Amino acid sequence: MLNNKSILITGGTGSFGKKFVEMIFKKYQPARVIIYSRDEFKQDIVKKLAASKLTKAQQSRLRFFIGDVRDKDRLYRAFKGVDYVIHAAAMKQVPACEYNPFEAIKTNIHGAQNIIDAALDCGVKKVVALSTDKAVNPINLYGGTKLVSDKLFVSANAYSGDHGTVFSVVRYGNVAGSRGSVIPFFQELINEGVTDLPVTDTRMTRFWITLEEGVELVFKALKESKGGETYISKIPSFKITDLVKAMSDEVSIKEVGIREGEKLHEIMIPKDESRMTYEYDEHYIIYPHFNWWNSDNLLAGGQPIDVNFEYNSETNAEWLSVEDLRQKLKSLK
């Protein structure tokens, strides 16, 4: 599928982008993999990381393109000759988005529109946009901007025609062990000798997904999407208090109060979208609910879910125990 193709990833110097580069060269023989981001220092870090994990031949097919998704002209230049785009660039930190709302809108919403325009006009075959659980019933600005972004990418299929660019979305929550997630934060405190780990609310639950699983879901979307799908992996839940126990037996929990814009539980599929959701062996797909979408584009192998279904980390059927979490944490090292 991706052999001899040119793939560009925006925001490609983040945790997802680094894992994507590693995995795509293990599974495929792409002609080019282009890292598009605005930080030359982080690009240099990825270059050095690639030098330790990729062969010389693979490194020769890796490209680094300085640019911002806010800059449409630069995107047009970068997208020339590109077959597939993975859109991972975003302002993601909830407090930063709250304090800098106009900047979050420029990157997460205007940037998404720029990606769409450039992809349509440059003849990109497929675009997969990364989303977040925070886009579901959003209560903070980051979630609100990602909800708009998701809507833009789904609706973009109405403008691409029968043989134009295919746009789809992949949605998941905080990735285990990724930069900015709770696991490295807790680990840093444990290494410093802190005996009380700060937990905002002891009732909190989250979904568990690894970077590898996130990349595999993107590969699936690139392979089979026909336009407008939102992919959600079937993944287990865990209690934040169990995560603390799994990380160390020598620390206690200090409840510090839920932060502004933070949710107790992650929701991947709200009830209101269940009527357009189909269940597959390892994932769910939310299909568009627009008159331009043709039900002939339903992917084979799925079954419609119950109209009252909600994919919520609190009510999930699959859970990780403390011992399960210990084993998962070992695999992250």
C-alpha positions as CSV (number, residue, x, y, z in Angstrom):
1,M,0.0,0.0,0.0
2,L,2.7,2.5,1.0
3,N,5.5,1.0,-1.0
4,N,7.0,3.5,-3.4
5,K,4.7,6.2,-2.1
6,S,5.5,9.7,-0.7
7,I,4.1,10.3,2.8
8,L,4.1,13.5,4.6
9,I,3.4,13.9,8.4
10,T,2.7,17.3,9.9
11,G,3.9,17.7,13.4
12,G,6.2,14.8,12.7
13,T,8.7,15.5,15.4
14,G,6.3,14.5,18.2
15,S,6.0,11.1,19.9
16,F,3.5,9.9,17.3
17,G,5.7,11.1,14.4
18,K,8.8,9.4,15.7
19,K,7.0,6.1,16.2
20,F,5.4,6.4,12.7
21,V,8.8,6.9,11.0
22,E,10.2,3.8,12.8
23,M,7.2,1.6,12.0
24,I,6.6,2.7,8.4
25,F,10.2,1.7,7.4
26,K,9.7,-1.7,9.2
27,K,6.6,-2.5,7.3
28,Y,6.9,-0.7,3.9
29,Q,9.3,0.7,1.4
30,P,8.2,4.2,0.9
31,A,9.8,6.4,-1.7
32,R,9.8,9.4,0.7
33,V,8.7,10.2,4.2
34,I,8.6,13.9,4.8
35,I,8.6,15.4,8.3
36,Y,6.8,18.7,8.2
37,S,7.2,20.8,11.4
38,R,8.3,24.3,12.5
39,D,11.0,23.4,15.1
40,E,14.5,22.8,13.5
41,F,15.9,21.6,16.8
42,K,13.3,18.8,17.2
43,Q,13.9,17.9,13.5
44,D,17.6,17.5,14.3
45,I,16.7,15.2,17.2
46,V,14.6,13.0,14.9
47,K,17.5,12.9,12.4
48,K,19.8,11.6,15.1
49,L,17.2,9.1,16.2
50,A,16.7,7.9,12.7
51,A,20.4,7.4,12.3
52,S,20.4,5.0,15.2
53,K,17.3,3.0,14.0
54,L,17.2,3.1,10.2
55,T,19.6,1.9,7.6
56,K,21.5,4.3,5.4
57,A,19.1,3.5,2.5
58,Q,16.1,4.3,4.7
59,Q,17.6,7.5,6.0
60,S,18.1,8.6,2.4
61,R,14.4,8.5,1.9
62,L,13.6,10.7,5.0
63,R,13.1,14.4,4.3
64,F,12.8,17.3,6.7
65,F,10.6,20.3,5.8
66,I,10.5,23.4,8.0
67,G,7.0,24.8,7.9
68,D,3.9,25.7,9.9
69,V,0.4,24.5,9.1
70,R,-0.7,28.1,9.4
71,D,1.3,28.9,6.3
72,K,-0.8,27.8,3.3
73,D,1.9,28.7,0.7
74,R,4.4,26.5,2.4
75,L,2.0,23.6,2.6
76,Y,1.4,23.9,-1.2
77,R,5.1,23.6,-1.8
78,A,5.5,20.7,0.6
79,F,2.5,18.7,-0.8
80,K,3.8,18.6,-4.3
81,G,4.2,15.0,-5.4
82,V,2.9,13.7,-2.0
83,D,0.5,10.7,-2.0
84,Y,-0.6,10.5,1.6
85,V,-0.7,13.1,4.4
86,I,-1.0,12.3,8.2
87,H,-2.0,15.4,10.0
88,A,-0.6,15.3,13.6
89,A,0.3,18.9,14.1
90,A,-1.7,20.7,16.8
91,M,-1.6,22.8,19.9
92,K,-2.5,20.1,22.4
93,Q,-1.8,21.4,25.9
94,V,-5.2,22.3,27.5
95,P,-3.9,25.2,29.7
96,A,-1.9,26.7,26.8
97,C,-4.9,26.7,24.6
98,E,-7.1,28.3,27.3
99,Y,-4.6,31.1,27.8
100,N,-3.8,31.5,24.1
101,P,-7.2,30.8,22.4
102,F,-6.5,32.8,19.2
103,E,-3.3,30.9,18.7
104,A,-5.0,27.5,19.2
105,I,-7.7,28.5,16.6
106,K,-5.0,29.5,14.1
107,T,-3.2,26.2,14.4
108,N,-6.0,23.7,15.1
109,I,-8.8,25.1,12.9
110,H,-7.2,27.4,10.3
111,G,-4.3,25.0,10.0
112,A,-6.8,22.1,9.3
113,Q,-8.4,24.2,6.6
114,N,-5.0,24.9,5.0
115,I,-4.3,21.2,5.0
116,I,-7.6,20.4,3.3
117,D,-7.1,23.1,0.6
118,A,-3.5,22.1,-0.1
119,A,-4.4,18.4,-0.3
120,L,-7.3,19.0,-2.7
121,D,-5.4,21.3,-5.0
122,C,-2.2,19.3,-5.0
123,G,-3.8,16.0,-5.7
124,V,-3.0,14.2,-2.5
125,K,-4.7,10.7,-2.5
126,K,-5.6,10.4,1.2
127,V,-5.4,12.5,4.4
128,V,-5.7,11.0,7.8
129,A,-6.2,13.5,10.6
130,L,-5.4,12.7,14.3
131,S,-8.1,13.6,16.7
132,T,-8.7,13.2,20.5
133,D,-11.3,12.1,23.0
134,K,-11.4,15.8,24.0
135,A,-13.2,16.6,20.8
136,V,-16.2,14.6,22.1
137,N,-18.6,16.7,24.1
138,P,-15.8,19.3,24.6
139,I,-15.4,21.3,27.8
140,N,-12.2,23.1,26.9
141,L,-10.9,25.1,24.0
142,Y,-8.5,22.4,22.8
143,G,-11.4,20.0,22.5
144,G,-13.6,22.6,20.8
145,T,-10.9,23.3,18.2
146,K,-10.4,19.6,17.5
147,L,-14.2,19.1,17.2
148,V,-14.2,21.8,14.5
149,S,-11.1,20.3,12.9
150,D,-12.8,16.8,12.7
151,K,-15.9,18.3,11.1
152,L,-13.7,20.1,8.5
153,F,-11.9,16.9,7.5
154,V,-15.1,14.8,7.3
155,S,-16.9,17.5,5.3
156,A,-14.0,18.0,3.0
157,N,-15.0,14.8,1.2
158,A,-18.0,16.6,-0.2
159,Y,-15.5,18.8,-2.1
160,S,-13.1,16.2,-3.5
161,G,-15.4,14.5,-6.0
162,D,-15.5,10.9,-6.9
163,H,-11.8,10.5,-7.6
164,G,-10.3,13.3,-5.5
165,T,-8.7,13.3,-2.0
166,V,-10.1,11.0,0.6
167,F,-10.2,12.4,4.1
168,S,-10.7,10.4,7.3
169,V,-10.1,10.8,11.1
170,V,-8.4,8.6,13.7
171,R,-9.5,9.3,17.3
172,Y,-7.8,8.2,20.5
173,G,-7.0,9.7,24.0
174,N,-3.8,10.2,25.8
175,V,-1.2,7.8,24.4
176,A,0.6,5.7,27.1
177,G,4.2,7.0,27.7
178,S,3.9,9.8,25.1
179,R,5.4,13.2,25.7
180,G,3.2,15.2,28.0
181,S,1.3,12.2,29.3
182,V,0.9,11.2,33.0
183,I,3.3,8.2,32.9
184,P,6.6,10.1,32.3
185,F,5.3,12.9,34.7
186,F,4.7,10.3,37.5
187,Q,8.0,8.5,36.7
188,E,10.0,11.8,37.0
189,L,8.5,12.5,40.4
190,I,9.2,9.0,41.6
191,N,12.8,9.3,40.4
192,E,13.1,12.5,42.4
193,G,12.0,10.7,45.5
194,V,8.5,12.2,45.8
195,T,6.4,10.0,48.1
196,D,3.0,11.5,47.3
197,L,1.9,11.5,43.6
198,P,-0.6,14.2,42.7
199,V,-3.9,12.7,41.3
200,T,-6.5,15.3,40.4
201,D,-9.4,12.9,41.2
202,T,-9.3,9.4,42.5
203,R,-12.4,8.4,40.5
204,M,-10.6,9.2,37.2
205,T,-10.4,6.5,34.5
206,R,-8.7,6.5,31.1
207,F,-8.3,4.4,28.0
208,W,-4.9,2.7,27.4
209,I,-3.5,2.9,23.9
210,T,0.2,2.7,22.9
211,L,2.0,4.6,20.2
212,E,2.3,1.3,18.2
213,E,-1.5,0.8,18.3
214,G,-2.1,4.4,17.3
215,V,0.2,4.1,14.3
216,E,-1.5,0.8,13.3
217,L,-4.9,2.5,13.3
218,V,-3.5,5.2,11.0
219,F,-2.2,2.5,8.6
220,K,-5.6,0.9,8.6
221,A,-7.3,4.2,7.7
222,L,-4.7,4.8,5.0
223,K,-5.4,1.4,3.5
224,E,-9.2,1.2,3.6
225,S,-10.9,4.5,4.1
226,K,-13.3,5.7,1.4
227,G,-14.0,9.1,2.9
228,G,-15.5,10.6,6.1
229,E,-14.8,7.7,8.5
230,T,-13.7,8.3,12.1
231,Y,-11.8,5.3,13.4
232,I,-11.7,4.4,17.1
233,S,-9.7,1.5,18.5
234,K,-11.1,-1.1,20.9
235,I,-8.8,-0.6,23.9
236,P,-9.0,-1.4,27.7
237,S,-9.6,1.1,30.5
238,F,-7.7,1.6,33.7
239,K,-8.1,3.5,36.9
240,I,-5.6,6.3,37.5
241,T,-5.2,5.0,41.1
242,D,-4.3,1.6,39.8
243,L,-1.7,3.2,37.5
244,V,0.0,4.8,40.6
245,K,0.1,1.4,42.4
246,A,1.5,-0.2,39.3
247,M,4.3,2.4,39.0
248,S,5.4,2.1,42.6
249,D,4.5,0.4,45.9
250,E,6.3,3.0,47.9
251,V,4.2,6.1,47.0
252,S,0.8,7.2,48.2
253,I,-1.8,9.3,46.4
254,K,-2.4,12.9,47.1
255,E,-5.7,14.2,45.6
256,V,-5.2,17.7,44.4
257,G,-8.5,18.5,42.7
258,I,-9.6,18.3,39.1
259,R,-8.1,20.9,36.8
260,E,-10.1,23.3,34.6
261,G,-11.1,21.6,31.4
262,E,-10.3,18.1,32.6
263,K,-12.8,15.3,32.5
264,L,-13.2,12.4,34.9
265,H,-13.6,9.9,32.1
266,E,-12.7,9.7,28.4
267,I,-15.5,9.3,25.9
268,M,-14.6,8.2,22.4
269,I,-18.1,7.6,21.0
270,P,-21.0,9.7,22.4
271,K,-24.5,8.3,22.4
272,D,-25.6,10.8,19.8
273,E,-23.1,9.4,17.3
274,S,-24.0,5.7,18.0
275,R,-26.6,5.6,15.3
276,M,-23.9,6.1,12.7
277,T,-21.3,3.8,14.3
278,Y,-20.4,0.3,13.2
279,E,-18.4,-2.2,15.2
280,Y,-15.6,-4.2,13.7
281,D,-13.3,-6.9,15.2
282,E,-10.7,-4.5,16.6
283,H,-12.2,-1.0,16.2
284,Y,-15.3,1.1,15.6
285,I,-16.0,3.4,12.7
286,I,-18.3,6.5,12.9
287,Y,-19.7,7.2,9.4
288,P,-20.8,10.6,8.2
289,H,-24.4,11.7,8.5
290,F,-24.7,13.9,5.5
291,N,-26.7,13.7,2.3
292,W,-23.5,13.6,0.2
293,W,-22.4,10.3,1.9
294,N,-23.3,7.1,0.1
295,S,-24.1,4.1,2.3
296,D,-22.4,2.0,-0.4
297,N,-19.2,3.2,1.2
298,L,-19.7,1.2,4.3
299,L,-16.7,-1.0,4.9
300,A,-17.3,-4.7,5.0
301,G,-17.3,-6.7,8.2
302,G,-19.0,-4.2,10.5
303,Q,-22.2,-4.3,12.4
304,P,-24.3,-1.4,13.6
305,I,-24.1,-0.8,17.4
306,D,-26.9,-0.2,19.8
307,V,-28.4,3.3,19.6
308,N,-27.8,3.8,23.3
309,F,-24.1,2.7,23.2
310,E,-21.5,5.1,24.6
311,Y,-17.8,4.2,24.4
312,N,-16.7,5.6,27.8
313,S,-13.6,4.7,29.8
314,E,-15.8,4.4,33.0
315,T,-18.3,1.9,31.5
316,N,-15.9,0.0,29.2
317,A,-16.1,-3.8,29.2
318,E,-12.3,-4.4,29.2
319,W,-10.1,-3.3,32.1
320,L,-6.5,-3.5,33.1
321,S,-5.6,-4.6,36.6
322,V,-2.7,-3.3,38.6
323,E,-0.6,-6.4,37.5
324,D,-1.7,-5.8,33.8
325,L,-0.5,-2.2,34.1
326,R,2.8,-3.3,35.5
327,Q,3.4,-5.6,32.5
328,K,2.3,-2.8,30.1
329,L,4.6,-0.3,31.7
330,K,7.5,-2.7,31.3
331,S,6.9,-2.9,27.6
332,L,7.1,0.9,27.3
333,K,10.7,0.9,28.5
